[in-house]
């Protein structure tokens, strides 16, 4: 039995197992909170995992041996954004000009504001370049950060924090600005704080908002990558 327990503790599948369990717990708590954005499941899951690793003294590389299977799926999931774009292409093409304008303005604002605030507080160059791609999705942001001399792990934390912030506060901010059109709300969320924020806005995103959110997510990431590099 001791041998079996030891094998379990060192098995790469342990990281995958506890990640899935933490996700189920986070989703359950999110549902019990009536999908309140303050109970964001990503934030809860990350907190649970960090606490577990700290309590058990498990090194992150050991955990990641199993969790990398989930991490790998981020790439295909990002590429899969092309499918809803393809399905809604005629609708998106009719509004191409304002979408392109919003895309460029939003991507530049996300980068310039982050770099500007970090510079104002006299952050190191490495921290500043780690902040620059924070509004891109995680795999792209980490790759960009590595390319421009940043710290990919710090960038990953900033990306998640940006998404959680959007999930918690986006509805209040957009309502305060009297932005009511679902398409505009979806596009703004996609540019500013990617998928985590959209998931936090509603349990089931509005169909009319979804293609614009997806368009912003898919299009702003190459734009962000090009500007940063």
Buried (B, 14 or more C-beta within 10 A) or exposed (E): EEEEEEEEEEEBEBBBBBBBBBBEBBEEBBEEBEBEBEBBBBBBBBEBBEEBBEEEEBEEEBBBBBBEEBBEEBBEEBEEBEEBBEEBEEEBEEBEEEBEEBBBEBBEEBBEEBBEEBEEEEBEEBBBBBBBBBBBBBBBBBBBBEBBEBBBEBBBBBBBBBBBBBBBBBBEEBEEEEEEEBBBBBBBBBBBBBBBBBBBBEEEBEEEBBBBBBBBBBBBBEBBBEBBE
